[in-house]
Structures are given as C-alpha cells and as structure tokens.
Amino acid sequence: MRLFRILPLILLLGTVLPAQAEVYKCTDAEGRITYTNDRNVARGCKALDTDQTISTVPAPVRRPAAGPAASPAGTPSGFPRVSPADQRARDDSRRQVLEAELATEEGALTAAEQALAEQESVRMGDERNYQKVLDRLQPFKDKVELHKRNIEALRREISGLR
C-alpha cells in the first residue's frame, strides 16, 4: 500500500530531472559538421560544453535566382505588355458586356416587380391568417431584392472602369 503512495513521486522525479549525455562535435574530411552522442576519436570528434545550445535544424540552402529579373512591382521584366489601344478596346468590350447585363437585370427587375404586384392583389380563400399571405409573397420579394442587388453591383463595376 505504501508503494502506491511513493510510486507517483518516483515517476514525477524521473520526468522532471533531465537526462544528461555527452555531446560530441564531429567534422569529416569535407568539412561537414555533425553532432552525436557517440565518441569516435578517429572521426575527429570533440566533446562540447553542455552549457551551449545546439540547433539541430540545418540551415536553408541558398540557390541563385533563375529566370529574368523581377521588377520592383513584382512583375518580371520580360512579361508581355499590352498596348494602350488594345487595353482600351478590351475595356470598351467589357463595358458593353456589363451594360448588356445591366439592361437584362433591369428587365428582370420590372418583371419580378410586376409578379409581386399581381401576387399582392390576389387573396386566397385559405389565407385568413396574414402570416400565410406574407409567406406566399416572400419568394417574390426575395427575387425583387436579388435583382436590385445585382443592378447595384453592375453599376458599381461600370463606374469602376476607366
């Protein structure tokens, strides 16, 4: 019974006290340095101070950058450039596409608003509770809101073009 009281104390002391080992620094014929706990005098191993901190993570290998030099903005200097006329043509075609999408969304908005107005004017016989009317109208209201958000986003995008 007394052993069970002492056993946790012994285990605690065993984990708290660090294990000590001799550390040796070995240098091979090519000048590479390795650290080990195996003393091998033939390999040129010397005992180290145990007070020193030893990093066992190798240093990263530096390789010269390959390819064309990068400009300060991060774009390679050999990166193809677009002429201002080509860029203007691309911007114009993008504006035309966005304006066509805007016209389509505006048409869809008017159709959704008409459908909502028609549904608001209709009253079903089983809808004595007004919440049922609201539940029936909610998908139509959601569609109108969706088209309004799309129109707003398209207008923001068009205003951001050069």
C-alpha positions as CSV (number, residue, x, y, z in Angstrom):
1,M,0.0,0.0,0.0
2,R,2.8,2.4,0.8
3,L,4.5,1.6,-2.5
4,F,1.5,3.1,-4.4
5,R,2.0,6.4,-2.5
6,I,5.7,6.5,-3.3
7,L,5.4,5.4,-6.9
8,P,3.9,8.6,-8.3
9,L,6.6,10.6,-6.5
10,I,9.4,8.5,-8.1
11,L,7.8,8.8,-11.6
12,L,7.5,12.6,-11.1
13,L,11.1,12.9,-10.2
14,G,12.1,10.7,-13.1
15,T,10.3,13.0,-15.6
16,V,11.4,16.3,-14.0
17,L,15.1,15.6,-13.9
18,P,16.6,15.9,-17.4
19,A,18.7,13.1,-18.8
20,Q,22.4,14.1,-19.3
21,A,24.5,12.8,-22.1
22,E,27.9,13.8,-23.6
23,V,27.6,15.6,-26.9
24,Y,30.4,15.4,-29.4
25,K,31.0,17.7,-32.4
26,C,32.4,15.7,-35.4
27,T,34.0,17.2,-38.5
28,D,34.5,14.9,-41.5
29,A,37.1,15.3,-44.3
30,E,34.9,17.5,-46.4
31,G,34.2,19.9,-43.5
32,R,30.7,18.8,-42.7
33,I,29.8,19.1,-39.0
34,T,27.6,16.6,-37.2
35,Y,26.7,16.3,-33.6
36,T,26.4,12.9,-31.9
37,N,26.5,11.2,-28.5
38,D,28.9,8.6,-29.9
39,R,32.5,9.4,-29.2
40,N,34.7,8.5,-32.2
41,V,38.1,10.0,-31.9
42,A,39.1,8.6,-35.3
43,R,36.5,10.9,-37.0
44,G,37.8,13.9,-35.1
45,C,35.0,14.2,-32.5
46,K,35.5,16.6,-29.6
47,A,33.4,16.9,-26.5
48,L,31.2,20.1,-26.3
49,D,30.3,22.2,-23.4
50,T,26.9,21.1,-22.2
51,D,26.0,24.7,-21.4
52,Q,25.9,25.5,-25.2
53,T,22.7,25.4,-27.0
54,I,22.8,23.3,-30.1
55,S,20.4,23.7,-33.0
56,T,19.9,20.5,-35.0
57,V,17.9,22.2,-37.7
58,P,20.0,22.5,-40.9
59,A,20.4,26.0,-42.4
60,P,18.4,26.6,-45.6
61,V,20.4,26.2,-48.9
62,R,20.7,29.4,-50.8
63,R,20.2,29.0,-54.5
64,P,20.8,31.7,-57.1
65,A,17.5,33.1,-58.6
66,A,16.9,31.7,-62.1
67,G,15.0,33.4,-64.9
68,P,14.5,37.0,-65.7
69,A,15.0,39.6,-63.1
70,A,11.8,40.8,-61.4
71,S,10.8,44.5,-61.4
72,P,10.1,46.2,-58.1
73,A,6.4,45.8,-58.6
74,G,6.7,42.0,-58.7
75,T,6.2,41.7,-62.5
76,P,9.0,40.1,-64.4
77,S,10.8,42.5,-66.7
78,G,10.2,40.2,-69.7
79,F,6.5,40.0,-69.0
80,P,4.5,40.9,-72.2
81,R,2.8,44.3,-72.1
82,V,-0.5,45.3,-73.8
83,S,-0.5,48.3,-75.9
84,P,-2.8,51.2,-74.7
85,A,-5.0,50.8,-77.8
86,D,-5.6,47.1,-77.1
87,Q,-6.3,47.8,-73.5
88,R,-8.8,50.5,-74.4
89,A,-10.5,48.0,-76.8
90,R,-10.7,45.4,-74.1
91,D,-12.2,48.0,-71.6
92,D,-14.8,49.1,-74.2
93,S,-15.9,45.5,-74.9
94,R,-16.1,44.8,-71.1
95,R,-18.2,48.0,-70.7
96,Q,-20.5,46.8,-73.5
97,V,-20.9,43.4,-71.8
98,L,-21.6,44.9,-68.4
99,E,-24.2,47.3,-69.9
100,A,-25.9,44.5,-71.7
101,E,-26.1,42.6,-68.3
102,L,-27.4,45.7,-66.6
103,A,-30.2,46.0,-69.2
104,T,-31.1,42.4,-68.8
105,E,-31.2,42.7,-65.0
106,E,-33.3,45.8,-65.2
107,G,-35.8,44.0,-67.4
108,A,-35.9,41.1,-65.0
109,L,-36.4,43.5,-62.1
110,T,-39.5,45.0,-63.7
111,A,-40.9,41.5,-64.4
112,A,-40.3,40.5,-60.8
113,E,-41.9,43.7,-59.5
114,Q,-45.0,43.0,-61.7
115,A,-45.2,39.4,-60.5
116,L,-45.0,40.7,-56.9
117,A,-47.8,43.3,-57.5
118,E,-50.0,40.6,-59.1
119,Q,-49.5,38.3,-56.1
120,E,-50.2,41.1,-53.6
121,S,-53.5,41.8,-55.3
122,V,-54.6,38.2,-55.2
123,R,-56.2,36.9,-51.9
124,M,-56.6,33.2,-51.5
125,G,-59.6,31.8,-49.5
126,D,-57.4,29.8,-47.1
127,E,-55.3,32.8,-46.1
128,R,-57.3,34.1,-43.2
129,N,-54.1,34.5,-41.3
130,Y,-52.0,37.3,-42.6
131,Q,-48.8,35.3,-42.0
132,K,-49.8,32.9,-44.7
133,V,-50.0,35.8,-47.1
134,L,-46.6,37.0,-46.1
135,D,-45.1,33.5,-46.5
136,R,-46.6,33.3,-50.0
137,L,-45.2,36.7,-51.0
138,Q,-41.7,36.2,-49.6
139,P,-40.2,34.4,-52.6
140,F,-41.4,37.2,-54.9
141,K,-39.9,39.8,-52.6
142,D,-36.7,37.9,-52.4
143,K,-36.5,37.8,-56.2
144,V,-37.0,41.6,-56.4
145,E,-34.3,42.2,-53.8
146,L,-31.9,39.9,-55.7
147,H,-32.3,41.8,-59.0
148,K,-31.9,45.1,-57.1
149,R,-28.6,43.9,-55.6
150,N,-27.4,42.7,-59.0
151,I,-28.2,46.0,-60.6
152,E,-26.3,47.9,-57.8
153,A,-23.3,45.6,-58.2
154,L,-23.2,46.1,-62.0
155,R,-23.5,49.8,-61.7
156,R,-20.5,49.8,-59.2
157,E,-18.5,47.7,-61.6
158,I,-19.3,50.0,-64.6
159,S,-18.4,53.1,-62.5
160,G,-15.0,51.5,-61.7
161,L,-14.0,51.1,-65.3
162,R,-11.6,53.6,-66.8
